[in-house]
Amino acid sequence: MKTNFKQFPILISTIIFLAACKKNDSQQPVIPQHSNNEEAYSVSSSVSTAESTEQHFLIIDGTKLFYTEKNKEAGQTIFFLHGNSSSHDTWQPQFNSALLSQYRLISFDLPAHGLSDEAVVATDGYSLPGVGKLVAKAIGQLIDGKPYILAGVSLGTNVVAETLPFLDTPAGIVLVSPTVISTVADLQKAFLPNPNTGILFNDNASVDDIRKLVTDYFFIPDNNTINATVQDYMAVKAPFRSLLLQNAPKVIDEIAVLKQSGIPLLIIFGSGDKDVNVNYLDDVDLILTKNQLFKLPDARHFVHVDQAGVFNQLLTEYAANRFNSIHR
């Protein structure tokens, strides 16, 4: 799919047009009860990558998903979901945090990303509802009836919302540089008109354009971080990005699902984000922890990296509060 990605507003308009074309045959999903009839099983033995950190694969509906796990014996779990064209590795500042060492930490590679396989049926598997359902099944296999928190960054926040109809209610939800929406039209509010952002929907971007995109993610980018993030982008299997664009009109009302959960949300932006409008949720009636949206200074889209210390403190406090709340 060839698109002029230097004109990002036109890209958003294209998505909205696709939504209008499909409006008559689209339906909002009914929230079902959690099912235990999920075709999933663990494969491969774990491989130690660092102290108490392991690698695993899980096969869900024929798709092999990769995830890392730390503090396996902890009773409370935080699941981390990365963004578009990223990988589990973006959460290293959290996995390396002493503050979070009391929790079981799990970070996935989404389908077609990192070490995970392509979706078996790409046309459905590369829609947000398709990714959400697949990830929900994986989480359902791993929670073992214990309390858990969902955390996502960027597109990972959309996936978090899309998992909720298929999961038992989590103890908490963390949205980092969120892009959650009610309808496709909301993308105009959520995204800034940054021409570099367009390649997130392109399977054939140049290395120079990729570097421009990922450089925008960080407040003070360094070469090692930029190179690693470029590699994450290049590791994504086509046609994930182009099908994600085509499937955008299939998105559920993510804002409504988040409200329906009844969970106080921890929402964190980097105040200098060049990709997302950090004010687009200001007037949305969400249930927020401490009744506020956090906008951290000296941080951009990857605020969990730029301000890892402050971010980890906020996450630790939130996790303690939410996990304690379910035992009251």
N, C-alpha and C positions, 0 to 999 in steps of 0.2 A: 504493500500500500504506500504510494508515493504522496507525501504531503509536504507543503511548505511550512516547515516547523519554525521558521523565523517569524511567523505570524500566529502566535499562540492563541489570541482571541478568536481567530478563524477556526482553529482546531476545536475550541470549546463550542463554538457555534455548530460545527459539524456534528459533535456528539449530541447536542440538544436536538438537532434536526433528525438524527437517527432515532432518538427517543420518541419524537412526535410521530414518526413513521410507524413505530411499533406499539404505540400507546393502546390501540384497540385490542391487541391480542396479548397484552401483558397483564399479570395479576400479582397482587401482593400476597406473599405466602402466609398461610395460617401457621401459627406457632404450634408445633407438635409436642407431644410428650417425648422425653428422652428414650431412645430405643437401644436395646442391647444386642440387636440383630445386625451388627456391623461386621462386614467381612474385612477383618484386619488382623494382622499377626506380626509379632516382632521377628526380625531376622538378623543374623550375624551376631557374633559376640562383640562385646564392647572393647574399645581400644583406648587406653589411657593417653590423653593429650596434655594434661597438666595435673597438678595435685588435685585429686578427687574430681577431675573432669573427664567425662567419657564421651565417645561418639557412638551413635546408634542409628540403625535404619528401621523404619516401620513401613509395612506395606498396607496401604489403604485403597481398596477398590482397584487393585492392580498397579497403583502408583507407588513407587518407593520414595519415601520421605526421609530425609536426613535430619537428625537433631543432635545437639550436644546437651549434656546433663551434668550438673554439678551438685554436690551434697545430696546424693541419691537417697540417703536414709532420713532426711528431714521430713517432717510430717506435713509441711505447708509448702505449696508450689507456686512459683511465679513463672508463667509462660510468656516468652518474648517472641514477637512477630516483626520481622523487618519490613522494609518498604520495597517499592518497585525497583527491580534491578540491583538489589543489595543482597545481603546474605546474613546468616546467623552471626558472622564475625563482627557485625556492627555493634553487638552488645557486649563486647569484651570489657569495656570499662565497668559494666555491671557485674559480670562474672568474676572480675578481679577485685571486687569491692569487699573489704572486710565487714562493712556494714550489713551486707546482704548474705553473709556466710551462714546465717541461721536458717536460710530457706533453700529448698530444692529449686534449682534454676534450670529451666529447659528453654532452648532456643532452636527454632525450626529453620530449615531452608524451605521456602515456599515451593510449590511445584514449578519445575523448569528453572529454578534458581540454584546456585551453588552446587552441592552434591546430590540434590534431589533430582528424580527423573522427571521427564515430561508427563503431563497428564495423559491418561489413556485415550480419552476423548477430548481433544483440544478445544473444540468449539464450545463445549460446556465447561470444561475444566479450567479454561482461562477467562471465565466470567467471574466477577466478584462473588456472586452467590455460589458458584461452583467451587471456587477456592475456599470459601467460608465453610461449606459443607464438608469438604475433604479434611480441612484442618480440625473442624469440630470432631470428626470421627477419630482423628489421631489423639486429640486431647482426651476424648472419652475413654480411649484405651489406656491412657497414662495416669489419670487422676486417682483411680482405685478408691473412689468414694471419699477422698480427702479434700479439704478446702483448697481453693486455688484462686489466683489472680491472673487476669489477662492484661498484658501490656503490648501495645503496638506503636510503631512509629510510621508516620506518613501513610502509604497505602496499607501498612499493617494495621492502622486504626480502622480502616474500612473492613478489613478481614475480621478484626475483633468483633465489630458490630454484626457482620454477616454470620458469625458462628453462633451468636446468641440464641436464635430460634431452635438450634439443635442440641443445646447443652443444658445441663442442670445449672442453676444460677451460680455464677462465681461470687467469691467474697468481695472482689474489687475489680475495677476496670481502670486502666491507665492509658491515656491517649496522648501521644507525644507528637508534636507538629501535626495535629490531626487534619484529615481531609474528609471527614464523615459528612454525608449529605442526606437530604430527604428525597430530592429528585435530581436528575442529571443537570437541570438548569442551575442548581446551586453551585456547580463547578465554577461559574462566573464569579461567585462571591468568595469561594474558598481559595482559588489560585490567583496569584499575581501574574500580570502579562509579561513573564520572563521568557524571552525567545529560546533560552537554553533548555527549558522544561519540556519542550515538544518532543525531544528524542526519547522521552520515557514511553512514547507510543510508536517508536520506530525500531524495526529490526535490523536496520542497515546504517547506523550512524558512524561517522568517522571518529577516529581516536581523538582528534583535536576537539570535536564537539563534545565528546564524552568528558574530556578533561575540563572543559568549560562548565559543564553541568555539575560535576562533582566538586569542583572548586567552590561553587556557590554554596555548597552544603555546610561549609565550615567557616567559623569566624577567623581563625588563624590556621589556614591549611599548611600542612607540611608534606614533603614529597612522598614519604613512606605511606602516609594515610591516603593521599590522593591516588598513588599507584595501586594500593590495595582496593580502593573503591572503584577505580577504573576496571580492575580485573573482575570484580564482582559483577559489574555491568556487562562486561564482555562474556562472562560465563553463562548468561541467561540463554536458554535454548529458544530459538525461533519456533513458532510465531507468537510467543507469549505477548509481547508488547503490542503488536498490531491487532491481535484478537482481543486484548484487553480494551482497546479503543472501540472496536466494533461491538463488543458486548456491553459497553458502558450503560446502555439503556435498560439492562436487566437488573440494575442495582435495586435493592429493597429500600424502604424508608429507614435508613440507619439511625437517624435522629429519633424517630418514634420508638424503635427497638431499644435504644439506649435509655430513653425515658421510662419505657415499660419495665425495664429491669429493676427500677427502684433503687439502684445502687448509686451512692455518691461517687462521682467521677473525679479522678485526679487528671487534670488536663494541663499540659506544660508546652509552651511555645518558647522558641528563641526569639527575642524581640527584634533581632536583625534578620529574620528569615527572608530570603530573596525569592522563595518559591510559593509560599503560602501566606495568605492574608491573616495575620495574627489576630485581627479584630473581627473576623467573620462570625464567630460564635458569641460575640458580646451580648447580643440581644436575643439569643436562643435560650428558651426556658429549660435549662438542664439542671439536674441535681448535682451540685458541685461540692467536693470536700472543702471545708472552710469557706464555702460560698464565694470562691474566687477561681478565676483562670490565672495560672501562673505564667508570666512572661519574663523569662530570665534575660538579664542584660549580657552583652558580650557573647552572644550565641546566635547561631543561624538555624538552619533546618535540622541539623544533627545536634540538637541541644543536649542530648544525652551523652555526647562526646565532648562538645565545647565546654559544658559546665557539668562535667561528670560528678564532681564532689557535691555540688548543691543538688543536682538531680538525684543522686543516690541517697542523700539525706531525706529529701522529700519522699522518695519511694519507700525508704525504710520506715519512716514515720507513718505513712499511709498504710503500708502492709501490716504493721503492728496494730493499728487502729481497726482495720477491716477484719483481720483474723480474730482479734479479740472480740469484736462485735458479735460474731456468730456463736460465741461461747457464753454470752451474757444471759 
